[in-house]
Amino acid sequence: MRRVSPRGLKLGILISTRPGTAGFVHGLRLAEAALSEGLEVYLYCIDDAVHGVSDAGLQTLRARGLRLFACAYGAQRRGIPRTDLATFAGLTLLNDLIGGTDRFVSFNSAAAAPAP
């Protein structure tokens, strides 16, 4: 069997967890691996992940071609200023990413189980 190259495919990643959490780290590792394989990678930080826009690892991936987006509303609510470290946009852009990528995955924090 011949291996099909993923080069040129588009991967969308949504991260909603704070930097340093397992979800944030796994999202960055997936983005790194996908970039290494030649995929176009679009990463959208929402909720607590907007704290990670200035993360050194994320910015290194951005320098390698990662297209980085952050939720403008989430940043505003958390007092994070808009900078040129990411493109700050709303949920309409996120919707476009979901529809315009070949695969889309998300890394979210586990919700607490409801009380019995």
Stockholm file with secondary structure:
# STOCKHOLM 1.0

chainA/1-116         MRRVSPRGLKLGILISTRPGTAGFVHGLRLAEAALSEGLEVYLYCIDDAVHGVSDAGLQTLRARGLRLFACAYGAQRRGIPRTDLATFAGLTLLNDLIGGTDRFVSFNSAAAAPAP
#=GR chainA/1-116 SS CCCCCCTTCEEEEEECSCTTSHHHHHHHHHHHHHHHTTCEEEEEECGGGGGGTTCHHHHHHHHTTCEEEEEHHHHHHTTCCCCTTSEEECHHHHHHHHHHSSEEEEECCCCCCCCC
#=GC SS_cons         CCCCCCTTCEEEEEECSCTTSHHHHHHHHHHHHHHHTTCEEEEEECGGGGGGTTCHHHHHHHHTTCEEEEEHHHHHHTTCCCCTTSEEECHHHHHHHHHHSSEEEEECCCCCCCCC
//
